[in-house]
Amino acid sequence: MITVVGTGTGAAYGTPVPPGARLVVGARRHLDAVSLPEDAERVVLGQLAPALDTIGEYVGKERPVLVLASGDPGFFGIVRALAERFGPGLLDVRPGVSSVAAAFARIGLPWDDAVVVSAHGRDLRTAVNVCRARAKVAVLTGPGAGPAELGAALAGTCGDDRVLVVASALGDPAGERVERLTPAEAAARDWGTAVNVVLCLSGARAPGPLRTVAGPPAGPSRWALEESEFAHRDSMITKFEVRALALARLGPRLGDLVWDVGAGSGSVAVECARLGAAVTAVEKTADGVERIRANAAAHGVDVSVVHGAAPEALARLADPDAVFVGGGGRALPAVVTACARRARRTVVVAVAALDRVPAVREALTAAGFACDGVLLQSSRLAPLPGDVTRLAATNPVFLLWGTRPPVLHEGVAE
């Protein structure tokens, strides 16, 4: 009853349309670009809900409906809404080439290892964080979330090797453009409404290795790595037992932004990046900054490093989803307070001194977080002469965490 046609790539250039439809639904450019039955009702697709209601009236009368969409309508397209409303059994879907596939084809790269993220009608920050964390990303754009906004958010945070490929009017023989720019160059342009997709690429890692499973790379096979797997100064590094619980409470994932404040060696920052998050490490010492960059490079991840002292250095950073605080000294309460004001989900704090625990708890609870914590004391197996083993105690560490209570929307927690 409902035929869904993917009208080429970007617009309906030369797309055959099945005859007989009594209702034709699509964007104005789709309706204008194809030959339609003279007596069919036409609905310009704007707000989705009224269009679905009109489709429902025709389906109820068993009258055929034609829906025109861009590219592959089953890929971040209208097929989802139609299937949820009317059931997949009523749909005859005839996909075209998606804008993502076309854009990668134009630049001669495979995309089975790309991460695809939609910023159309969504918060741009997720797309920004994915672009920071992954080497090959396709961003489906929308009003207020186009190349200029994406470039502005990425400029200065992704290193010098990131390139944006802006694909506009794909499939239009007269108007198609595919342009390579730096994030700063993209931010300085007015792009209009013809943009289909933006590719964010790390030149050092394209086209990428042969894949077995499509999509983003598989996560690491292990985490809470040994201290020996990081460069550090005089054992000044978050021990792996502490790091394991900190990672569990931080919950870093693709699309998140994590701050590592007082990062030291950057071991927590690197591990969060290995798990898919975009990461900003804040470190006040110059040698620490270089050490973090070296550790990130050694583990093949991107970590944006800010040389400065918290809380002052935090003011110009994008709001994080989660924060790990591993340093702070006498300024620790102020640092935790600043982090708690900005964190969307959680703040985790490692403290060696008992005297600082009450101040950290007060800072977290004062910011509205539910606070909890543990004292971690571990003893590791250590060899002794004579092929025997002893237990070697590590220094005890308090790990405290604050979790922002979920926001209720009509009784449903988010």
N, C-alpha and C positions, 0 to 999 in steps of 0.2 A: 504493500500500500504506500510506502514511503521510499522513494528512490533518492539516494544521496550521491551526488556527483561531485567529485573533486575536480574543479575546473582548471586543470593545468597547474602551473606553478605561479602563484601570486595573483593571477587574474585569468579570465576565461578566454584566452586567445586560441581560437580554432578548436574549441572543445565541442564534440558532438553531444547533443542533448536528446534523451529519449522522448518520443512524442506521447501525447495522450494525457499529460498532467492537467488536472483541473485547478490546482493551486501550485504556484511557484514561489519559493522563498529563497532569498539570498541578499547579499550586499548589493548596493546599487550598481557598483562596477561589474558585478557578475551578471545582473539582469540586463544591463546595457550591452554586454559583450556577446550575447548569444541570441539565436533566433528562437523565440518562444511561441507557443500556440496563441492565436489572437484572442480567443475567448477565455483564456486562463486568468484567474485572479492572481495578482502579483502582490507580494508582501516584502517590503524592504526591511531587511533584518537589522534592527537596532537593539532595543530591549528584547531579551530572549523570551521572557515569560509570555508577553502578548502573542508572539509568533508561535510559541508552543500551543497556546490556547486555540489559535486559529487552525493550526495543523490538527489539533484534537477534534475540532468540529468536522473537518473533512474526513478524518479517519472514522469517526462515528457514523458517517453517512456512506462509508466504503467508497469514497471518491479518491482517486490517486493524487499523490502529492509528490512534488519534485523539490528537493532542497539543493541549492548550489553553494559550494564552499570552496575555500582555497586549498590547493594541494591535496594532501591526504587527510580527509575529515575525521579519520579515526586516530589521528596523532595530535593530541592537544586540540581537538576540534569538536564539532557539533554532534558527532556520533554518540559521545558519552551522554549528553543531555537527552537526545532522542531515545537512546536505548533505555535510560532510566525512566523516562515518561511513558514510552509506548511498548517497550520490550524489544529485544534484538530480533525476534522472529518476524517483525513487521518491516524490517529494514533491508533494502537492497543497496549495498554500499559499493560504489565504483570509484576507487581512489585514484587521484592523480599523483604526481611526484611532489613530495613534501618540499617546503622551502629549505629545510635543513639539508636534505639529500642534494637538492639542486645547488645550494651554496658551496658545499664541499666539492661537488663535481666541478664547479666553475674554477676552483683553485687546485684541482687535481689531487685531492687528499682523500683517503678512506675515512669513514666516520664510525666504524663499528666500535671504536674505543672512545668516542666522544660522550660527554655528559650533556644532556639537553635539559634546559631549564626555561620555564616560561615566566616572563615578567609582565605578560599581558593581563592587566587587571589585578596584578598581585604586587606585593611589596618587593621593590627592587633589591633590597639588601640580601635576599637569598641568592639571587643571581650573582651579585657582586662577590659574595663569600665563596660561591662555587668557582667563579673565575679566578679568585685568588688561590684556591686550593688545588685546582686541576689544570692540566696542561692543554687540554683540548675541550672547549665548551662551546655549545651553540645556545644563544639566548634569543628566544622569541620575544619580540619587543611589543610595546604598546604606548599609548599616550602617557607622557611623563616618565616613561621607562624605555627610552630609546638610546641610540649611540652616544649622544651628548651626555646624558645623565650617567650612563654606564662608564663612559670614559672619565668623567669627572670623579667618580667614586674610586676608580682603579688607579688614576694617575698618582704616582709616588708610592704605591703600596705593593706593587707586583714585581718590582725589578725592571730592568731595561729590556728584557727579552720578550715581553708580552706585546702581541700585535692584535689589533682589532680588524677584522674583515667585515665590512658593512655591505650587505647585499640588498639592493633596492630594485623594485619593479621587475622581479625575476619572471622570465617568460615573455616580457614585453619586448619585441624586436627593436622598438624605437627608444625605449626608455631604460632598459636594464643597465645597472651599474654595479660593479663589484670593486670596492676600493679597500686598500690596505693602509692603515693609519696607526699611529701610536695612540694610547688612551688620551693623552693631552691634546693631540690634533683632533680627535673625534669630539672631545668636549668643547672645542672652539667653533663647531659648525652648527648651522641650523639645518636639520635633516628633513623637515617636512613630514609627509605621511606615507611616502612610498617605500619605506624600509620594511623588508620582510623578516630578516634575521641578522644577528650579529654573531660572528665567530670570534672567540677569544683564544688565541693560540700562543703557546710557548715555543718559539722557533727552535730552541735547543732540543725539543722532544717530539717534533713532528717528522715523519708521519706516524711514528710509534711502532712497537713490535707486533708480530703476528698474534692474533687473538683467537681464543677458543670460545669465550663468553663475551657477548656484546655489553656495552655500557661502561660505567666507570671501573677502574681497576679493582680487583679484589682487595679487601682489607688485609692488614698485616696478619701473619700467622701467629704472632705473639706480640705482647706488649709488656710494660714494666721491665724494660731491658736492663741488662747488667750495667753497673756504673762504668765498667771498663769499655763499654761501647760508646762512651762520650768523652770528649776532652773536657777536663775540669781542673780546677786549681786547688791543690791541697785537700782533696776529698770534699770540697765544697759543692755538693751536688745532692739533690733530693734522692734518697735511697730508694731502691726499687720497691721495697715493701710499702713505703709511704706513697710512692708514685702510683702503685697499683690501686690503692683505695682512692687516691685523689682522682685518678682517671675515671673510676667507677662513679664518683659523685659528680664530676664535671660532665660526663656523658657527651664528649665531643663527637660530632657527626657532620656529614656533608651538608653544607648550607649554614652551619654555625660559624660565629666568630668568637674566638677565645682569646682573652688576655692572659699572658704569663707575666706577672708584675714582680720585679726583683728577680729576674729570670736566672741570673747566675750563669750556669752552663747551658741553660735552655733545654734541659732534658724533658721537662713537662711540655714545653712548647713543641718540641720535635715530636713527641709521642702523640700529642693532640693532632698535629698536622698529618702524621702517619695514619690516623684514624679518620681523616677526611675533612677536618675543620680548617677554616682560615684562621691564622694565628698571628697575633701581634705580641712580641716580646719586648718588655720594657726593662732596660738595664742601665744603671748609672755609671758603670766603669767602662772605660774605652776598651780595655783588654777583654772584659766580659762580652761586649758587643761583638768583637771579632770572633770570640770563642763560640758564641751562639750561631753566628753565620757559618762558621766552619762545621759545626755539628749538624746544622740543617743541610748543608751541601753534602756532607758525608752520608746522610740518610736519604738523600734525594727528595727533600720536601722544601716547600717555600714557607719561610717565616719572615714576616716583616719585623725588623728590629728598630726600636726607637731608643736612641741614646739620651737618657735623661732620668731624673729622679721623680718618683711618685710622691705625692699625688699631682704635682704641677704638670708632669709630662702626659697625664691622662686626658687633659682638657681637650686636646685637638683630635682625639681618636674617636672612631665610630663606636656606637654603643655595642657592648658585647652580649652574647648569650650567656657565657660563663666566664668566670675569672678564677685564676689560681694566684694566690699571693704567697710567695716564698721568701720574701724579705721585707724590710721596712724599718727595723730598728725602733728608735723612739717615736718615729712617725707612723708606726704600724696602725694605731687606731684611726688616724686621719686617712691613711691609705685604704683601709678596709671600708670606712665610711664612704669615701669617694667611689670605690668600686661597687658597693652595694646600691648606691643611688643610680648607677648606670646599668647594672647587670639585669638582663631580662629573665634569667632563670635561676642561677646559682652562683655563690661565691665560696671557694674552698681556700682555707688558710692553714699553712703549716707553721707551727710555733714550737721552738725549742724550750723557751723559758716559761715556767709555770706562772710567773708574775704577770705575763701578758695575756693569759687566757681570759680573765674576766673582761678586760677592755675589748678584746675581739668579739666576745659574745655580746657585749652591750652594743657595740657598733652594728652588728648584724641584726639584732632584735629591734634596735631603734629604727632601722631602715625597713622594718616590716617583714623580715625574713623569719621563717621557722628555723631555729638553730639547734644543731646537734654536734656531737664530736666524740672522739676516742683518744686514748693514750696508746700509741703503738710502741710496743717493746718486743724486739725480736732477737733471737740468737741464731747465728748461722753456723753450719757445720764447718769446722776448720781442722786441717790435718795437724797431727803431732808426730814427732819422730817415733819410729817403731810401728808404723802403719796403724796408728790409732787416731781417734777423732775426738775433738773437744767441741764445746759450744762457745762461740765468741759473740758476746753481747754487742749490739749496736746501740748508739745513743737513743734514748727515748724521745719521741716526737709527739706533740699534740696535733691532731688534725681536726679542725673544726669546719663545719660547712653550714651555710645558710641557704635555704630554698625559698624562693618566692612562692607564696600560695597561689594556686590557679585562679584565674578570673572566671567567674560564673556568668554565662550568657543564657538566660532563660532556663536556669537550673542545670546547664551542661557545663562541665569544667573544661577549660582549654589549657 
